[in-house]
């Protein structure tokens, strides 16, 4: 997607995050080189999101682009994820469960959030029955 962009599309981000860039005075030339690099690649080898672009970006040759991609990859697009997490906590941490430990609450929250992951109940029962202290740590 970078092949369709111009430096003007990036200018507001560069101005806003200028303090975090290693050398903001060379960003325009760096962007042109980065763009040329991806134009020469076949379309199926080009990254299609900020995380893939960050992973494939060489920080030695493109230090400013690498920092901007890191910022883009870590900024949430919406607040829905945070709101969903707090909604889940509200459901899980009721008055009766207010004394539950942090690790158990984290495990329950992860199970609730990632409900699409299939869990083999028989395997959990076998693991639980073989333990001496009968406490399970929920890890994803």
C-alpha positions as CSV (number, residue, x, y, z in Angstrom):
1,X,0.0,0.0,0.0
2,X,3.0,2.3,0.5
3,X,3.4,2.5,-3.3
4,X,0.2,4.4,-3.6
5,X,1.1,7.0,-0.9
6,X,3.0,10.2,-1.1
7,X,5.1,12.0,1.5
8,X,2.3,14.5,2.0
9,X,0.1,11.6,3.3
10,X,2.9,11.1,6.0
11,X,3.7,14.7,6.7
12,X,1.2,15.2,9.6
13,X,2.4,12.0,11.4
14,X,6.0,13.1,10.9
15,X,5.3,16.5,12.4
16,X,3.3,15.0,15.3
17,X,5.9,12.3,16.2
18,X,9.0,14.3,15.2
19,X,10.4,14.1,18.8
20,X,10.5,10.3,18.6
21,X,12.3,10.1,15.2
22,X,16.1,9.5,15.2
23,X,16.7,11.9,12.3
24,X,13.5,13.8,11.2
25,X,15.4,15.9,8.7
26,X,16.0,12.9,6.4
27,X,12.5,11.4,6.6
28,X,11.4,12.5,3.1
29,X,14.4,10.9,1.3
30,X,14.1,7.8,3.5
31,X,10.4,7.5,2.6
32,X,11.2,7.8,-1.1
33,X,13.8,5.0,-0.8
34,X,11.3,2.8,1.2
35,X,8.6,3.4,-1.3
36,X,11.0,2.5,-4.2
37,X,12.0,-0.7,-2.4
38,X,8.4,-1.9,-2.2
39,X,7.5,-0.9,-5.8
40,X,10.2,-3.3,-7.0
41,X,8.7,-6.2,-5.0
42,X,5.9,-8.3,-6.4
43,X,2.5,-7.4,-4.9
44,X,2.1,-10.7,-3.0
45,X,5.4,-10.1,-1.2
46,X,4.4,-6.6,0.0
47,X,3.2,-6.1,3.6
48,X,-0.5,-5.3,3.9
49,X,-0.6,-4.0,7.5
50,X,1.5,-2.0,9.9
51,X,2.7,-5.0,11.8
52,X,4.0,-6.9,8.7
53,X,5.6,-3.7,7.5
54,X,7.3,-3.2,10.8
55,X,8.7,-6.7,10.8
56,X,10.0,-6.5,7.3
57,X,11.4,-3.0,7.7
58,X,15.2,-2.8,8.1
59,X,15.9,-0.4,11.0
60,X,19.5,0.2,9.8
61,X,18.4,1.6,6.4
62,X,15.1,3.1,7.4
63,X,15.3,4.2,11.1
64,X,12.6,6.8,10.9
65,X,10.2,4.6,9.0
66,X,10.8,1.8,11.5
67,X,9.9,4.1,14.4
68,X,6.7,5.4,12.6
69,X,5.7,1.8,11.8
70,X,6.2,0.8,15.4
71,X,4.0,3.7,16.5
72,X,1.3,2.8,14.0
73,X,1.4,-0.9,14.9
74,X,0.9,-0.2,18.6
75,X,-1.8,2.5,18.4
76,X,-5.3,1.1,18.7
77,X,-7.6,1.9,15.9
78,X,-10.6,2.0,18.2
79,X,-11.3,1.8,21.9
80,X,-13.5,-1.2,21.5
81,X,-10.8,-3.6,22.8
82,X,-10.3,-1.7,26.0
83,X,-14.0,-1.3,26.5
84,X,-14.5,-5.0,25.9
85,X,-11.9,-5.8,28.5
86,X,-13.5,-3.7,31.1
87,X,-16.9,-5.1,30.3
88,X,-15.5,-8.6,30.7
89,X,-14.0,-7.7,34.1
90,X,-17.3,-6.3,35.2
91,X,-18.9,-9.6,34.4
92,X,-16.2,-11.7,36.0
93,X,-15.4,-9.8,39.2
94,X,-18.7,-9.8,41.0
95,X,-19.3,-9.2,44.6
96,X,-19.0,-12.9,45.5
97,X,-15.7,-13.2,43.6
98,X,-14.1,-10.0,44.9
99,X,-11.5,-11.9,46.9
100,X,-10.2,-13.9,43.9
101,X,-6.5,-13.7,43.2
102,X,-5.1,-11.7,40.3
103,X,-3.8,-14.8,38.5
104,X,-7.2,-16.5,38.6
105,X,-8.9,-13.3,37.4
106,X,-6.5,-13.0,34.6
107,X,-7.0,-16.6,33.6
108,X,-10.8,-16.3,33.6
109,X,-10.6,-13.0,31.6
110,X,-8.4,-14.7,29.0
111,X,-10.8,-17.6,28.8
112,X,-13.8,-15.3,28.4
113,X,-12.0,-13.1,25.8
114,X,-10.6,-16.0,23.8
115,X,-13.8,-18.2,23.9
116,X,-13.2,-19.3,20.3
117,X,-10.2,-21.4,21.3
118,X,-11.3,-25.0,21.7
119,X,-10.4,-26.6,25.0
120,X,-10.2,-30.4,25.4
121,X,-12.1,-31.0,28.7
122,X,-10.7,-34.5,29.1
123,X,-7.1,-33.2,28.9
124,X,-7.8,-30.5,31.5
125,X,-9.4,-33.1,33.9
126,X,-6.4,-35.4,33.4
127,X,-4.0,-32.6,34.2
128,X,-6.0,-31.5,37.2
129,X,-6.3,-35.0,38.6
130,X,-2.5,-35.6,38.4
131,X,-1.6,-32.5,40.4
132,X,-1.1,-32.6,44.1
133,X,-2.2,-29.2,45.0
134,X,-5.2,-29.2,42.5
135,X,-4.6,-25.6,41.4
136,X,-4.5,-24.9,37.7
137,X,-2.8,-21.9,36.1
138,X,-4.7,-20.8,32.9
139,X,-2.2,-19.9,30.2
140,X,-2.9,-19.2,26.5
